[in-house]
Structures are given as C-alpha cells and as structure tokens.
Amino acid sequence: MIEISGLTKRFGDSIAVDGLSFTVPPGQVTGFLGPNGAGKSTTMRMIVGLDRPSGGAALVNGVAYAQHRAPLCEVGALLDAKAVHRGRSARKHLLALAQTHGFAAKRVDEVLGAVGLEAVADRRAGGFSLGMSQRLGIAAALLGDPAVVILDEPVNGLDPDGVLWIRNLLKQLAAEGRTVLVSSHLMSEMAMTAEHLVIIGRGRLLADTSVDELIARVVVDRTSVRSPQAAELRDVLVRHGARVTSEASGVLQVSGLAVETIGELARQHDLALYELTPARASLEQAYMELTDDSVEYRDERERSAA
Ligand SMILES: Nc1ncnc2c1ncn2[C@@H]1O[C@H](COP(=O)(O)OP(=O)(O)OP(=O)(O)O)[C@@H](O)[C@H]1O
C-alpha cells in the first residue's frame, strides 16, 4: 500500500507537486495519469526517496522509503530505463544489484527469464534498445520480490508484443496481491491495464476514480434510436423539442430529450423501437475534459481552436 498525504514539491519558484493526497491499495493496477509535466515522475521519485518533499509525506507499507531496512524487498521501481552502466551486461548489472542486497545469483536468472532477456543477458546494456532497457529496468524492479511495484511510463519504446507483455505482467503482479502503480500520459493504454486511475494536472489531484466511474462522469446528451417507423418518430420527437439527425436509414441520433422520454413518446404514439442506446463518452474524451486546463505544452493553433 502506498499512502500519499499533502505531498508537495517546489523547484525554486515553481511547484511541481501541489498538496497531493491519494492511496494506492494492493491487489489492483493503479494507473497514474496526467499530461506532460503534470508531476508524475516527481511524485514517484519522492515515493522512493530520490526527491525530498517540500511538504507532506509518502509512505510505503506505513513507513517512509528511506526507513525500510531492505527497501528493494519492499518497493521495486523503474524510473529511468536508461539509468544503467552502459558498459555492463544485463546480467552483470542485475548481479551487482543482487550482491549489494544479499540476493542469491539464482534470482538474477529468474528475473531475466521473467522479462524475456535470457538470450541477450550477456550483451552490453549500453547497446540495448529502449524496449530492451525497459525490460531490464523491470527485471531490476522485481529482483527483491517486492510487495510494491512502481513503474514510470514502462510502455515507452515497447513494440506491440512488448506492450501486451507488460499489460499482462502488471495484471499478474496485482493478482499476486502486490501494489502496482504505473504512470502513463496515454489514457487509451491505461484503460486496458488499470482498474483504478489517479489523474493529476499541474501537480494537483484531478480524479481518484475507477475507470467506469470516470466514464459515467462525462454526460453525453445523445441517444441512438432505431425504429422501423423512424420518420414518424422523428416528427414526434421534434414536436417535443428534440434535435434529431439521421446518418443511416431507420436510425436517429437524438439530443435534448432524456432516453426515458424518448421511449415513453414512442409508446404513446404506438411506434416500435428496435434500439434505444444512450451514447457513452469514450474514456479518452473523459480524460481530455478533465485535464483540459492542465495541458502545459499546447500548440497555439490548438488553443485558439479549443
Ligand atoms: N529537477 C528539477 N528541477 C526543476 N524543475 C523540475 C525538476 N524536475 C521536474 N521539474 C518540473 O516539475 C514539473 C513536473 O515534472 P515531472 O517530470 O514530474 O512531470 P511528469 O508528469 O512526469 O511529466 P512527463 O509525462 O513529461 O514525464 C515540470 O514542470 C518539470 O519541468
């Protein structure tokens, strides 16, 4: 479990993390989302003691990271996949980490296998692609068999097979009862991986929500209606104040009337309905609406069009 309370980080005059509070429980994947510069990496760095908070606290299993006696066995983190000794092989990199923490060499082979790097284990890590480096970073994070796993943008640089692999790995780690916090700026990726979402913008909490709750927050006033008597139904709905468009024959897109009212009007006028479907917002729409005011880097043309 990770508990963040009032966490704040200032860099000079600017504030990167601004009084954040949220909890990451075990047993599920929690997606940590926000536009570029929102403060995700800084928050993760504070959780593992790499940045000192200007205020507030981040606890891992009830204790600040630095106070854990064997931190690698509590928290495994991948923050920067390229932060490895370039001249060392993948195996030597992991062996060095294992030896400084008293782990058996056998554990290195296990994690190399778990991330699919056995075949290149003796190649220099400096020559690895970003995707291979991500796998090596994940191997290092898993070395101490930690109860808490924190990964910063782990899908960066992975090919589609790699993306699928990481999705399954994260779900498996959560199913084993671990606490899994994974950051991304891509809602579409998180929607397929995480059950819970913590969304931040400009260092502040925007939402702490399940995927389903987030979609439900965005109300879209449009109902798709299919009827063999579409023309008659259209007249009735328009008379009651609806705006109606039709893209396909027999199918009406209706705004301005509740779905119940549409159904009721159809019944009163003895018109058959084959379909009555309120439109759901896509997760991407929900995310864009939520973070709209927090996007730091946006093209001026996009701003004026918005
Ligand atoms: N060491 C630092 N010194 C000064 N400013 C910093 C430092 N580290 C981060 N920042 C600033 O803090 C803010 C948050 O950055 P952070 O990297 O945490 O965001 P992020 O959500 O991880 O973004 P991204 O998705 O682009 O990685 C940014 O405005 C960034 O420029």
Ligand as a Chemical Component Dictionary entry (heavy atoms), coordinates in Angstrom:
data_LIG
# 
_chem_comp.id                   LIG 
_chem_comp.type                 NON-POLYMER 
_chem_comp.pdbx_formal_charge   0 
_chem_comp.three_letter_code    LIG 
# 
loop_
_chem_comp_atom.comp_id 
_chem_comp_atom.atom_id 
_chem_comp_atom.alt_atom_id 
_chem_comp_atom.type_symbol 
_chem_comp_atom.charge 
_chem_comp_atom.model_Cartn_x 
_chem_comp_atom.model_Cartn_y 
_chem_comp_atom.model_Cartn_z 
_chem_comp_atom.pdbx_ordinal 
LIG N1  N1  N 0 14.904 18.754 -11.056 1  
LIG C1  C1  C 0 14.002 19.638 -11.459 2  
LIG N2  N2  N 0 14.252 20.976 -11.420 3  
LIG C2  C2  C 0 13.333 21.875 -11.820 4  
LIG N3  N3  N 0 12.113 21.554 -12.282 5  
LIG C3  C3  C 0 11.799 20.252 -12.348 6  
LIG C4  C4  C 0 12.724 19.221 -11.958 7  
LIG N4  N4  N 0 12.126 18.018 -12.136 8  
LIG C5  C5  C 0 10.883 18.277 -12.638 9  
LIG N5  N5  N 0 10.693 19.610 -12.773 10 
LIG C6  C6  C 0 9.475  20.270 -13.242 11 
LIG O1  O1  O 0 8.380  19.782 -12.496 12 
LIG C7  C7  C 0 7.218  19.610 -13.303 13 
LIG C8  C8  C 0 6.739  18.181 -13.209 14 
LIG O2  O2  O 0 7.658  17.336 -13.899 15 
LIG P1  P1  P 0 7.511  15.746 -13.924 16 
LIG O3  O3  O 0 8.674  15.222 -14.696 17 
LIG O4  O4  O 0 7.314  15.249 -12.551 18 
LIG O5  O5  O 0 6.166  15.590 -14.755 19 
LIG P2  P2  P 0 5.590  14.277 -15.471 20 
LIG O6  O6  O 0 4.115  14.276 -15.172 21 
LIG O7  O7  O 0 6.367  13.077 -15.069 22 
LIG O8  O8  O 0 5.812  14.643 -16.990 23 
LIG P3  P3  P 0 6.190  13.707 -18.256 24 
LIG O9  O9  O 0 4.958  12.930 -18.633 25 
LIG O10 O10 O 0 6.527  14.744 -19.286 26 
LIG O11 O11 O 0 7.351  12.860 -17.852 27 
LIG C9  C9  C 0 7.610  20.047 -14.720 28 
LIG O12 O12 O 0 7.188  21.372 -14.921 29 
LIG C10 C10 C 0 9.118  19.923 -14.705 30 
LIG O13 O13 O 0 9.688  20.843 -15.587 31 
# 
loop_
_chem_comp_bond.comp_id 
_chem_comp_bond.atom_id_1 
_chem_comp_bond.atom_id_2 
_chem_comp_bond.value_order 
_chem_comp_bond.pdbx_ordinal 
LIG N1  C1  SING 1  
LIG C1  N2  SING 2  
LIG C1  C4  DOUB 3  
LIG N2  C2  DOUB 4  
LIG C2  N3  SING 5  
LIG N3  C3  DOUB 6  
LIG C3  C4  SING 7  
LIG C3  N5  SING 8  
LIG C4  N4  SING 9  
LIG N4  C5  DOUB 10 
LIG C5  N5  SING 11 
LIG N5  C6  SING 12 
LIG C6  O1  SING 13 
LIG C6  C10 SING 14 
LIG O1  C7  SING 15 
LIG C7  C8  SING 16 
LIG C7  C9  SING 17 
LIG C8  O2  SING 18 
LIG O2  P1  SING 19 
LIG P1  O3  DOUB 20 
LIG P1  O4  SING 21 
LIG P1  O5  SING 22 
LIG O5  P2  SING 23 
LIG P2  O6  DOUB 24 
LIG P2  O7  SING 25 
LIG P2  O8  SING 26 
LIG O8  P3  SING 27 
LIG P3  O9  DOUB 28 
LIG P3  O10 SING 29 
LIG P3  O11 SING 30 
LIG C9  O12 SING 31 
LIG C9  C10 SING 32 
LIG C10 O13 SING 33 
# 
